[in-house]
């Protein structure tokens, strides 16, 4: 089944939208287009679209500037729009104790800070990260050998 993209006004459609330092494809439906932003998944995207009263059958390129601003505002400040705390991806931050939703560059920088904190405290997870081993309890006897020389060397 081939679906054509019908736009009422040619000048209003945008093939690429810039949201939260991320290029978002304008040809995709808005719920799935928002998932291109790091830290926004399908469920969170669905909830944000419902809170912003955006028609989910629209493509991302068809949205007006006001609708896009509303979406960005809700993504950045979810607690003000009654999105529950358990829905957020950063619960009870170690330093501040606050709940928040991390998006785009914040995800990467926060992950790096958390790893540095674990390494500094000499936590088991931090030490596994330093050595380059599996962190989450996986077996490592026979798997995960790529990039390392393991085994018996051949005699000549």
HELIX and SHEET records of a PDB file:
HELIX    1   1 UNK A   30  UNK A   33  1                                   4    
HELIX    2   2 UNK A   34  UNK A   36  5                                   3    
HELIX    3   3 UNK A   42  UNK A   51  1                                  10    
HELIX    4   4 UNK A   60  UNK A   62  5                                   3    
HELIX    5   5 UNK A   65  UNK A   76  1                                  12    
HELIX    6   6 UNK A   78  UNK A   81  5                                   4    
HELIX    7   7 UNK A   85  UNK A   87  5                                   3    
HELIX    8   8 UNK A  105  UNK A  121  1                                  17    
HELIX    9   9 UNK A  124  UNK A  131  1                                   8    
SHEET    1   A 2 UNK A  16  UNK A  19  0                                        
SHEET    2   A 2 UNK A  22  UNK A  25 -1                                        
END                                                                             
